[in-house]
Amino acid sequence: MQRLIQIIYISRSTFISSGLVRGIEPNVARILAKSRINNRRDGLVGVLYFGDGCFFQCLQGEEVAVDALYARLESDNRHKDLKLLSRKQISALSFADWSMKYVPIEKDMTRLLVKGGFQKFDPYLFDDAMIQDVMSLLQSSADPEADGIVEDMIKQSIAPSPAKNLKPQWGLVAAIAVVVIIGIVVFILKK
């Protein structure tokens, strides 16, 4: 039987947030969608929270699989300043039903931060007690997957919109127009 472990790590996002779409940042939605597929395949479970540009994640599973994922995370360019907060052996999975639980609990997290004396979500400043308080909040939060809310949020935030699809095309047209105009000006000036 393989040894089960749990890790808690934090990191800072490298992407510029483009705002929330139905309550979730689109870059985070893409990460979640991919993580859920990969974690199911690798037998991993966990919970993710994203706030103020920082990730807070707990992963559980067989030691070999958790270590392999953490090694991949260290070279993932979507985040930086990866820091392992905790690593311990566990006897059972706490998140058995979630390949990757995402909890949109802004109000509850804000209350917890205020109680802890924090103005924003910065897990790099948390002490052990605050880390445990965050974990308790994440574990005890209602599962939004039960009614498909998060899954719908993920799908809608990563689905391309018609307006977004037009921007690159108009950018290309504008670039071509500028090149043509410069060519015409150069041609006229040479005469």
N, CA, C and O of each residue as an XYZ file, in Angstrom:
764
protein
N       0.828     -1.185      0.000
C       0.000      0.000      0.000
C       0.876      1.253      0.000
O       1.842      1.350      0.756
N       0.529      2.189     -0.843
C       1.285      3.423     -0.945
C       1.029      4.329      0.256
O      -0.008      4.239      0.913
N       1.959      5.171      0.518
C       1.860      6.125      1.621
C       1.088      7.360      1.151
O       1.435      7.956      0.131
N       0.045      7.745      1.887
C      -0.733      8.938      1.565
C      -0.126     10.148      2.261
O       0.246     10.089      3.433
N      -0.034     11.252      1.514
C       0.467     12.478      2.118
C      -0.435     13.646      1.744
O      -1.240     13.575      0.815
N      -0.267     14.719      2.501
C      -0.955     15.979      2.220
C       0.095     17.080      2.191
O       0.956     17.161      3.067
N       0.010     17.923      1.171
C       0.851     19.111      1.160
C      -0.050     20.337      1.067
O      -1.139     20.289      0.494
N       0.422     21.416      1.635
C      -0.216     22.718      1.479
C       0.869     23.628      0.924
O       1.957     23.730      1.490
N       0.564     24.288     -0.186
C       1.540     25.207     -0.754
C       0.836     26.495     -1.162
O      -0.383     26.545     -1.325
N       1.652     27.534     -1.320
C       1.160     28.821     -1.778
C       2.035     29.293     -2.932
O       3.174     28.853     -3.085
N       1.492     30.183     -3.730
C       2.259     30.792     -4.812
C       1.563     32.078     -5.242
O       0.416     32.340     -4.881
N       2.286     32.865     -6.017
C       1.727     34.104     -6.566
C       1.495     33.897     -8.059
O       2.314     33.285     -8.745
N       0.386     34.406     -8.549
C       0.102     34.255     -9.978
C       1.017     35.170    -10.784
O       1.419     36.235    -10.314
N       1.338     34.747    -11.990
C       2.134     35.582    -12.893
C       1.251     36.250    -13.940
O       1.711     37.131    -14.666
N       0.002     35.846    -14.024
C      -0.902     36.442    -14.998
C      -1.566     37.683    -14.418
O      -1.730     37.816    -13.205
N      -1.938     38.574    -15.306
C      -2.686     39.757    -14.904
C      -4.153     39.378    -14.927
O      -4.677     38.916    -15.941
N      -4.803     39.578    -13.802
C      -6.208     39.196    -13.697
C      -7.046     40.002    -14.675
O      -6.904     41.219    -14.789
N      -7.911     39.306    -15.369
C      -8.786     39.983    -16.333
C     -10.178     40.186    -15.756
O     -11.132     40.425    -16.497
N     -10.299     40.092    -14.429
C     -11.602     40.276    -13.787
C     -12.336     38.959    -13.673
O     -11.932     37.949    -14.249
N     -13.407     38.986    -12.927
C     -14.167     37.766    -12.695
C     -15.249     37.589    -13.743
O     -15.892     38.551    -14.163
N     -15.438     36.363    -14.155
C     -16.532     35.984    -15.040
C     -17.371     34.995    -14.242
O     -16.928     33.884    -13.950
N     -18.582     35.408    -13.895
C     -19.470     34.602    -13.049
C     -18.785     34.150    -11.767
O     -18.988     33.025    -11.310
N     -17.970     35.033    -11.186
C     -17.385     34.764     -9.889
C     -16.047     34.052     -9.900
O     -15.538     33.702     -8.835
N     -15.461     33.826    -11.063
C     -14.164     33.142    -11.111
C     -13.269     33.810    -12.149
O     -13.726     34.201    -13.223
N     -11.997     33.934    -11.814
C     -11.019     34.522    -12.719
C     -10.780     33.518    -13.854
O     -10.518     32.348    -13.575
N     -10.863     33.938    -15.130
C     -10.741     32.995    -16.254
C      -9.455     32.171    -16.275
O      -9.489     30.997    -16.642
N      -8.326     32.761    -15.890
C      -7.080     31.991    -15.844
C      -7.166     30.884    -14.799
O      -6.678     29.775    -15.018
N      -7.782     31.189    -13.674
C      -7.959     30.185    -12.625
C      -8.917     29.096    -13.108
O      -8.723     27.918    -12.810
N      -9.944     29.492    -13.850
C     -10.890     28.506    -14.391
C     -10.174     27.519    -15.307
O     -10.444     26.319    -15.254
N      -9.270     28.010    -16.141
C      -8.514     27.115    -17.028
C      -7.626     26.168    -16.219
O      -7.515     24.984    -16.537
N      -6.999     26.700    -15.176
C      -6.160     25.863    -14.307
C      -7.010     24.788    -13.647
O      -6.618     23.622    -13.602
N      -8.166     25.176    -13.139
C      -9.060     24.207    -12.493
C      -9.520     23.118    -13.449
O      -9.512     21.934    -13.111
N      -9.920     23.530    -14.644
C     -10.413     22.550    -15.617
C      -9.342     21.500    -15.913
O      -9.630     20.303    -15.937
N      -8.118     21.945    -16.137
C      -7.015     21.027    -16.441
C      -6.638     20.194    -15.208
O      -6.369     18.997    -15.318
N      -6.621     20.841    -14.031
C      -6.266     20.132    -12.794
C      -7.238     19.004    -12.499
O      -6.838     17.925    -12.062
N      -8.509     19.257    -12.739
C      -9.510     18.227    -12.446
C      -9.296     16.992    -13.310
O      -9.448     15.867    -12.835
N      -8.954     17.190    -14.540
C      -8.683     16.055    -15.430
C      -7.435     15.312    -14.961
O      -7.456     14.094    -14.785
N      -6.349     16.060    -14.760
C      -5.080     15.441    -14.370
C      -5.151     14.794    -12.995
O      -4.603     13.711    -12.790
N      -5.821     15.448    -12.052
C      -5.895     14.888    -10.700
C      -6.706     13.600    -10.656
O      -6.349     12.664     -9.939
N      -7.789     13.548    -11.415
C      -8.555     12.284    -11.486
C      -7.666     11.166    -12.018
O      -7.643     10.060    -11.479
N      -6.938     11.477    -13.083
C      -6.048     10.498    -13.701
C      -4.988     10.019    -12.717
O      -4.660      8.832    -12.685
N      -4.442     10.951    -11.903
C      -3.333     10.626    -11.004
C      -3.768     10.228     -9.593
O      -2.923      9.952     -8.741
N      -5.084     10.196     -9.340
C      -5.590      9.806     -8.029
C      -5.368     10.853     -6.946
O      -5.262     10.518     -5.766
N      -5.299     12.111     -7.342
C      -5.080     13.195     -6.387
C      -6.388     13.917     -6.089
O      -7.294     13.961     -6.921
N      -6.468     14.477     -4.892
C      -7.621     15.288     -4.502
C      -7.095     16.538     -3.815
O      -5.937     16.599     -3.402
N      -7.970     17.537     -3.700
C      -7.518     18.739     -3.016
C      -8.517     19.863     -3.082
O      -9.657     19.705     -3.519
N      -8.040     21.015     -2.628
C      -8.853     22.219     -2.609
C      -7.951     23.391     -2.997
O      -6.769     23.420     -2.655
N      -8.522     24.350     -3.712
C      -7.778     25.512     -4.191
C      -8.538     26.774     -3.827
O      -9.759     26.847     -3.963
N      -7.789     27.768     -3.359
C      -8.369     29.095     -3.156
C      -7.459     30.085     -3.859
O      -6.236     29.964     -3.791
N      -8.052     31.070     -4.539
C      -7.296     32.118     -5.220
C      -7.852     33.460     -4.776
O      -9.054     33.707     -4.876
N      -6.983     34.317     -4.289
C      -7.408     35.648     -3.881
C      -6.243     36.609     -3.889
O      -5.126     36.245     -3.522
N      -6.497     37.830     -4.304
C      -5.481     38.894     -4.331
C      -4.188     38.445     -5.015
O      -3.090     38.804     -4.589
N      -4.333     37.661     -6.073
C      -3.171     37.232     -6.851
C      -2.393     36.075     -6.260
O      -1.325     35.724     -6.761
N      -2.919     35.474     -5.193
C      -2.214     34.363     -4.544
C      -3.043     33.082     -4.582
O      -4.266     33.101     -4.442
N      -2.343     31.983     -4.775
C      -2.950     30.657     -4.702
C      -2.666     30.066     -3.322
O      -1.590     30.261     -2.757
N      -3.646     29.345     -2.795
C      -3.495     28.555     -1.571
C      -4.080     27.208     -1.929
O      -5.266     27.107     -2.241
N      -3.262     26.172     -1.887
C      -3.751     24.873     -2.329
C      -3.313     23.772     -1.382
O      -2.194     23.768     -0.870
N      -4.224     22.842     -1.167
C      -3.947     21.624     -0.423
C      -4.136     20.462     -1.386
O      -5.165     20.369     -2.055
N      -3.159     19.586     -1.459
C      -3.222     18.392     -2.301
C      -3.025     17.157     -1.433
O      -2.231     17.156     -0.492
N      -3.763     16.115     -1.769
C      -3.639     14.841     -1.057
C      -3.597     13.709     -2.065
O      -4.208     13.780     -3.131
N      -2.872     12.671     -1.711
C      -2.811     11.492     -2.558
C      -1.601     10.657     -2.215
O      -0.936     10.874     -1.201
N      -1.327      9.696     -3.083
C      -0.153      8.855     -2.877
C       1.099      9.709     -3.009
O       1.184     10.578     -3.877
N       2.050      9.456     -2.155
C       3.255     10.283     -2.061
C       3.936     10.487     -3.416
O       4.325     11.606     -3.749
N       4.079      9.432     -4.185
C       4.757      9.528     -5.478
C       4.013     10.490     -6.410
O       4.638     11.302     -7.092
N       2.692     10.399     -6.439
C       1.888     11.258     -7.315
C       1.915     12.719     -6.850
O       2.010     13.629     -7.673
N       1.832     12.942     -5.539
C       1.871     14.312     -5.006
C       3.233     14.934     -5.290
O       3.313     16.083     -5.725
N       4.302     14.182     -5.048
C       5.649     14.701     -5.298
C       5.865     15.006     -6.785
O       6.501     16.002     -7.131
N       5.336     14.153     -7.655
C       5.476     14.383     -9.095
C       4.739     15.663     -9.507
O       5.258     16.447    -10.301
N       3.546     15.872     -8.976
C       2.799     17.087     -9.305
C       3.517     18.319     -8.763
O       3.621     19.329     -9.459
N       4.004     18.247     -7.551
C       4.705     19.406     -6.982
C       5.939     19.754     -7.810
O       6.244     20.931     -7.997
N       6.646     18.748     -8.304
C       7.807     18.997     -9.163
C       7.385     19.717    -10.452
O       8.092     20.606    -10.926
N       6.234     19.332    -11.017
C       5.734     20.027    -12.217
C       5.333     21.462    -11.884
O       5.555     22.376    -12.679
N       4.745     21.652    -10.716
C       4.323     22.993    -10.304
C       5.509     23.939    -10.172
O       5.386     25.132    -10.446
N       6.653     23.413     -9.755
C       7.837     24.256     -9.585
C       8.302     24.879    -10.896
O       8.957     25.922    -10.890
N       7.970     24.249    -12.014
C       8.382     24.819    -13.304
C       7.206     25.394    -14.103
O       7.352     25.719    -15.281
N       6.053     25.517    -13.462
C       4.864     26.067    -14.111
C       4.964     27.589    -14.131
O       5.053     28.219    -13.078
N       4.948     28.179    -15.323
C       5.142     29.626    -15.440
C       3.888     30.456    -15.137
O       3.921     31.680    -15.268
N       2.802     29.825    -14.741
C       1.596     30.579    -14.390
C       1.646     31.111    -12.962
O       0.774     31.867    -12.532
N       2.691     30.698    -12.234
C       2.856     31.206    -10.882
C       4.331     31.250    -10.517
O       5.176     30.670    -11.200
N       4.620     31.946     -9.432
C       6.000     32.100     -8.960
C       5.992     32.060     -7.435
O       4.933     31.984     -6.810
N       7.171     32.113     -6.851
C       7.328     32.135     -5.389
C       6.627     30.958     -4.716
O       6.025     31.110     -3.653
N       6.707     29.796     -5.336
C       6.097     28.585     -4.777
C       6.730     28.288     -3.416
O       7.952     28.238     -3.282
N       5.887     28.095     -2.424
C       6.388     27.831     -1.064
C       5.561     26.714     -0.435
O       4.335     26.793     -0.361
N       6.246     25.689      0.010
C       5.601     24.561      0.683
C       5.403     24.927      2.153
O       6.372     25.169      2.873
N       4.153     24.966      2.593
C       3.836     25.328      3.975
C       3.772     24.114      4.888
O       4.104     24.192      6.071
N       3.339     22.990      4.321
C       3.124     21.813      5.148
C       3.231     20.560      4.286
O       2.829     20.545      3.123
N       3.777     19.522      4.883
C       3.838     18.198      4.247
C       3.737     17.181      5.367
O       4.559     17.160      6.283
N       2.710     16.335      5.281
C       2.548     15.346      6.344
C       1.885     14.094      5.809
O       1.180     14.115      4.800
N       2.131     13.010      6.510
C       1.483     11.754      6.176
C       0.058     11.787      6.715
O      -0.184     12.309      7.803
N      -0.878     11.235      5.964
C      -2.278     11.168      6.387
C      -2.759      9.718      6.260
O      -2.188      8.921      5.514
N      -3.811      9.400      6.998
C      -4.326      8.029      6.946
C      -5.452      7.867      5.934
O      -5.714      6.763      5.456
N      -6.121      8.986      5.608
C      -7.218      8.934      4.633
C      -7.331     10.282      3.942
O      -6.867     11.299      4.458
N      -7.952     10.278      2.772
C      -8.138     11.510      2.014
C      -9.291     12.328      2.607
O     -10.368     11.793      2.869
N      -9.057     13.612      2.813
C     -10.094     14.501      3.358
C     -11.052     14.994      2.285
O     -12.194     15.350      2.575
N     -10.585     15.013      1.055
C     -11.359     15.567     -0.054
C     -11.698     14.472     -1.057
O     -11.581     14.676     -2.266
N     -12.112     13.328     -0.566
C     -12.288     12.150     -1.418
C     -13.192     12.383     -2.621
O     -13.019     11.732     -3.651
N     -14.150     13.294     -2.512
C     -15.082     13.519     -3.609
C     -14.643     14.611     -4.587
O     -15.317     14.843     -5.590
N     -13.532     15.276     -4.312
C     -13.131     16.408     -5.136
C     -11.773     16.170     -5.778
O     -10.770     16.057     -5.073
N     -11.725     16.095     -7.089
C     -10.428     16.036     -7.752
C      -9.735     17.379     -7.565
O      -8.509     17.437     -7.472
N     -10.503     18.451     -7.510
C      -9.994     19.760     -7.132
C     -11.168     20.644     -6.779
O     -11.851     21.175     -7.654
N     -11.392     20.795     -5.496
C     -12.484     21.642     -5.015
C     -12.057     23.096     -5.150
O     -10.943     23.459     -4.772
N     -12.929     23.914     -5.681
C     -12.685     25.353     -5.735
C     -13.796     26.010     -4.956
O     -14.975     25.767     -5.215
N     -13.425     26.849     -3.996
C     -14.417     27.421     -3.114
C     -14.483     28.934     -3.308
O     -13.567     29.645     -2.894
N     -15.544     29.436     -3.926
C     -15.704     30.882     -4.064
C     -16.344     31.456     -2.796
O     -17.557     31.660     -2.738
N     -15.515     31.712     -1.793
C     -16.018     32.108     -0.468
C     -15.470     33.471     -0.076
O     -14.945     33.633      1.025
N     -15.582     34.428     -0.942
C     -14.993     35.742     -0.700
C     -15.445     36.356      0.622
O     -14.612     36.855      1.378
N     -16.734     36.332      0.916
C     -17.240     36.957      2.142
C     -16.708     36.260      3.382
O     -16.277     36.917      4.329
N     -16.736     34.914      3.381
C     -16.228     34.161      4.526
C     -14.728     34.370      4.705
O     -14.244     34.508      5.828
N     -13.996     34.394      3.593
C     -12.549     34.599      3.669
C     -12.251     36.007      4.173
O     -11.342     36.193      4.982
N     -12.996     36.991      3.709
C     -12.792     38.368      4.168
C     -13.000     38.466      5.675
O     -12.220     39.119      6.369
N     -14.051     37.819      6.183
C     -14.294     37.810      7.630
C     -13.125     37.174      8.390
O     -12.701     37.674      9.431
N     -12.615     36.066      7.851
C     -11.492     35.385      8.485
C     -10.246     36.279      8.469
O      -9.518     36.353      9.459
N     -10.007     36.948      7.352
C      -8.843     37.824      7.255
C      -8.938     38.982      8.243
O      -7.964     39.305      8.923
N     -10.108     39.601      8.318
C     -10.309     40.710      9.256
C     -10.089     40.228     10.694
O      -9.434     40.903     11.489
N     -10.631     39.075     11.013
C     -10.463     38.489     12.356
C      -8.981     38.265     12.663
O      -8.545     38.440     13.801
N      -8.215     37.879     11.647
C      -6.783     37.632     11.824
C      -5.928     38.881     11.719
O      -4.712     38.818     11.896
N      -6.564     40.036     11.428
C      -5.823     41.288     11.342
C      -5.202     41.548      9.975
O      -4.255     42.326      9.863
N      -5.729     40.902      8.935
C      -5.192     41.078      7.586
C      -6.141     41.912      6.736
O      -7.361     41.809      6.870
N      -5.574     42.741      5.861
C      -6.391     43.566      4.971
C      -6.612     42.911      3.615
O      -7.550     43.262      2.899
N      -5.753     41.962      3.259
C      -5.911     41.245      1.995
C      -5.405     39.821      2.158
O      -4.775     39.473      3.158
N      -5.696     39.008      1.151
C      -5.291     37.606      1.185
C      -3.828     37.507      0.749
O      -3.516     37.564     -0.441
N      -2.942     37.359      1.732
C      -1.518     37.187      1.464
C      -1.000     36.060      2.350
O      -0.526     36.308      3.459
N      -1.088     34.831      1.867
C      -0.709     33.678      2.692
C       0.766     33.652      3.084
O       1.154     32.883      3.963
N       1.589     34.477      2.449
C       3.005     34.551      2.823
C       3.177     35.187      4.200
O       4.228     35.044      4.825
N       2.160     35.881      4.667
C       2.201     36.527      5.981
C       1.509     35.702      7.069
O       1.568     36.065      8.244
N       0.861     34.610      6.700
C       0.086     33.820      7.655
C       0.997     33.020      8.582
O       2.020     32.479      8.161
N       0.604     32.959      9.854
C       1.281     32.068     10.786
C       0.576     30.705     10.742
O      -0.406     30.534     10.020
N       1.080     29.744     11.516
C       0.511     28.395     11.494
C      -0.973     28.380     11.863
O      -1.755     27.629     11.281
N      -1.353     29.209     12.828
C      -2.760     29.249     13.252
C      -3.653     29.749     12.119
O      -4.737     29.208     11.896
N      -3.203     30.775     11.407
C      -4.012     31.315     10.305
C      -4.089     30.301      9.162
O      -5.136     30.170      8.526
N      -3.012     29.592      8.896
C      -3.026     28.557      7.854
C      -4.062     27.491      8.208
O      -4.811     27.041      7.340
N      -4.107     27.090      9.470
C      -5.091     26.094      9.897
C      -6.513     26.649      9.822
O      -7.447     25.924      9.481
N      -6.677     27.940     10.141
C      -8.003     28.566     10.024
C      -8.472     28.583      8.566
O      -9.642     28.322      8.283
N      -7.553     28.890      7.642
C      -7.905     28.886      6.213
C      -8.278     27.472      5.788
O      -9.275     27.276      5.093
N      -7.484     26.483      6.201
C      -7.789     25.089      5.851
C      -9.149     24.671      6.412
O      -9.931     24.017      5.721
N      -9.428     25.041      7.642
C     -10.719     24.693      8.241
C     -11.866     25.320      7.466
O     -12.895     24.684      7.243
N     -11.686     26.567      7.057
C     -12.717     27.250      6.272
C     -12.922     26.543      4.935
O     -14.059     26.317      4.521
N     -11.846     26.198      4.269
C     -11.958     25.535      2.967
C     -12.608     24.159      3.101
O     -13.431     23.775      2.269
N     -12.244     23.422      4.139
C     -12.797     22.084      4.327
C     -14.269     22.119      4.724
O     -15.042     21.247      4.327
N     -14.657     23.120      5.503
C     -16.029     23.153      5.999
C     -16.994     23.871      5.063
O     -18.208     23.817      5.263
N     -16.469     24.534      4.054
C     -17.340     25.261      3.123
C     -18.206     24.292      2.338
O     -17.786     23.192      1.980
N     -19.418     24.733      2.083
C     -20.342     23.908      1.302
C     -19.719     23.606     -0.048
O     -18.975     24.410     -0.609
N     -20.037     22.454     -0.542
C     -19.512     22.035     -1.837
C     -20.345     22.654     -2.948
O     -21.462     22.201     -3.200
N     -19.822     23.695     -3.627
C     -20.600     24.332     -4.685
C     -20.795     23.423     -5.901
O     -21.604     23.727     -6.778
N     -20.067     22.325     -5.955
C     -20.218     21.393     -7.075
C     -21.551     20.663     -7.009
O     -22.049     20.164     -8.019
N     -22.125     20.605     -5.808
C     -23.368     19.849     -5.630
C     -24.458     20.323     -6.584
O     -25.260     19.523     -7.064
N     -24.485     21.614     -6.855
C     -25.498     22.108     -7.792
C     -24.878     22.614     -9.096
O     -25.543     23.282     -9.888
N     -23.609     22.294     -9.311
C     -22.966     22.614    -10.589
C     -22.568     24.066    -10.771
O     -22.207     24.459    -11.880
N     -22.621     24.874     -9.727
C     -22.324     26.299     -9.859
C     -20.903     26.524    -10.365
O     -20.700     27.238    -11.347
N     -19.920     25.921     -9.700
C     -18.534     26.161    -10.081
C     -18.255     25.609    -11.472
O     -17.562     26.247    -12.265
N     -18.785     24.433    -11.774
C     -18.565     23.857    -13.105
C     -19.105     24.791    -14.187
O     -18.452     24.992    -15.211
N     -20.295     25.364    -13.967
C     -20.850     26.334    -14.918
C     -19.972     27.568    -15.009
O     -19.747     28.096    -16.098
N     -19.466     28.037    -13.845
C     -18.601     29.210    -13.833
C     -17.338     28.941    -14.645
O     -16.899     29.791    -15.420
N     -16.760     27.768    -14.466
C     -15.541     27.412    -15.186
C     -15.809     27.379    -16.683
O     -15.064     27.969    -17.465
N     -16.870     26.692    -17.079
C     -17.190     26.589    -18.506
C     -17.414     27.959    -19.130
O     -16.905     28.237    -20.216
N     -18.175     28.821    -18.448
C     -18.487     30.130    -19.007
C     -17.284     31.058    -19.013
O     -17.159     31.897    -19.905
N     -16.393     30.922    -18.032
C     -15.257     31.840    -17.983
C     -14.155     31.443    -18.962
O     -13.333     32.283    -19.328
N     -14.119     30.178    -19.397
C     -13.081     29.786    -20.355
C     -13.620     29.679    -21.774
O     -12.847     29.519    -22.719
N     -14.932     29.764    -21.934
C     -15.509     29.712    -23.281
C     -15.218     31.022    -23.997
O     -15.431     32.092    -23.426
N     -14.744     30.962    -25.217
C     -14.463     32.201    -25.935
C     -15.754     32.932    -26.280
O     -16.753     32.318    -26.655
N     -15.715     34.224    -26.150
C     -16.885     35.015    -26.524
C     -16.664     35.574    -27.923
O     -15.516     35.761    -28.328
N     -17.739     35.849    -28.680
C     -17.573     36.389    -30.016
C     -16.770     37.683    -30.022
O     -15.957     37.891    -30.923
N     -16.974     38.551    -29.049
C     -16.245     39.816    -29.009
C     -14.753     39.579    -28.836
O     -13.943     40.264    -29.460
N     -14.380     38.622    -27.998
C     -12.970     38.327    -27.799
C     -12.349     37.774    -29.076
O     -11.189     38.056    -29.378
N     -13.110     36.995    -29.817
C     -12.572     36.412    -31.036
C     -12.318     37.458    -32.113
O     -11.455     37.257    -32.968
N     -13.042     38.558    -32.092
C     -12.864     39.580    -33.115
C     -11.643     40.449    -32.867
O     -11.051     40.950    -33.823
N     -11.255     40.640    -31.642
C     -10.152     41.535    -31.333
C      -8.864     41.173    -32.071
O      -8.264     42.058    -32.681
N      -8.410     39.920    -32.048
C      -7.181     39.612    -32.773
C      -7.328     39.861    -34.274
O      -6.372     40.294    -34.918
N      -8.505     39.597    -34.843
C      -8.694     39.821    -36.267
C      -8.600     41.304    -36.602
O      -7.962     41.672    -37.588
N      -9.229     42.166    -35.795
C      -9.159     43.598    -36.038
C      -7.753     44.108    -35.803
O      -7.316     45.035    -36.486
N      -7.046     43.542    -34.874
C      -5.653     43.923    -34.631
C      -4.793     43.616    -35.845
O      -3.930     44.411    -36.219
N      -5.028     42.471    -36.455
C      -4.286     42.092    -37.654
C      -4.620     43.024    -38.810
O      -3.729     43.454    -39.543
N      -5.892     43.334    -38.972
C      -6.317     44.259    -40.036
C      -5.662     45.620    -39.827
O      -5.169     46.217    -40.784
N      -5.650     46.116    -38.599
C      -5.049     47.417    -38.307
C      -3.554     47.396    -38.598
O      -3.014     48.356    -39.147
N      -2.880     46.301    -38.230
C      -1.442     46.191    -38.489
C      -1.154     46.204    -39.988
O      -0.219     46.866    -40.439
N      -1.947     45.483    -40.748
C      -1.769     45.464    -42.210
C      -2.023     46.845    -42.792
O      -1.292     47.295    -43.674
N      -3.063     47.524    -42.297
C      -3.379     48.869    -42.781
C      -2.220     49.832    -42.516
O      -1.892     50.648    -43.377
N      -1.606     49.750    -41.355
C      -0.473     50.618    -41.018
C       0.693     50.342    -41.959
O       1.328     51.276    -42.447
N       0.978     49.077    -42.217
C       2.075     48.718    -43.122
C       1.799     49.256    -44.523
O       2.701     49.791    -45.168
N       0.565     49.121    -44.998
C       0.200     49.624    -46.335
C       0.355     51.146    -46.384
O       0.907     51.677    -47.348
N      -0.118     51.839    -45.375
C      -0.025     53.299    -45.346
C       1.435     53.741    -45.325
O       1.812     54.669    -46.041
N       2.250     53.089    -44.515
C       3.682     53.428    -44.484
C       4.305     53.189    -45.848
O       5.115     53.991    -46.311
N       3.932     52.087    -46.498
C       4.448     51.801    -47.837
C       4.057     52.879    -48.836
O       4.872     53.275    -49.669
N       2.838     53.350    -48.762
C       2.361     54.400    -49.672
C       3.125     55.697    -49.404
O       3.556     56.370    -50.341
N       3.293     56.049    -48.120
C       4.013     57.281    -47.769
C       5.460     57.204    -48.264
O       5.968     58.172    -48.829
N       6.119     56.075    -48.062
C       7.491     55.906    -48.535
C       7.541     56.027    -50.057
O       8.438     56.678    -50.593
N       6.608     55.421    -50.745
C       6.551     55.481    -52.215
C       6.396     56.938    -52.698
O       7.076     57.364    -53.632
N       5.505     57.684    -52.057
C       5.255     59.075    -52.445
C       6.480     59.940    -52.156
O       6.823     60.810    -52.957
N       7.139     59.714    -51.029
C       8.307     60.522    -50.666
C       9.494     60.251    -51.576
O      10.335     61.133    -51.749
N       9.592     59.082    -52.155
C      10.711     58.739    -53.051
C      10.567     59.439    -54.392
O      11.565     59.578    -55.099
N       9.387     59.884    -54.776
C       9.171     60.531    -56.072
C       9.729     61.870    -56.108
O       9.632     62.551    -57.129
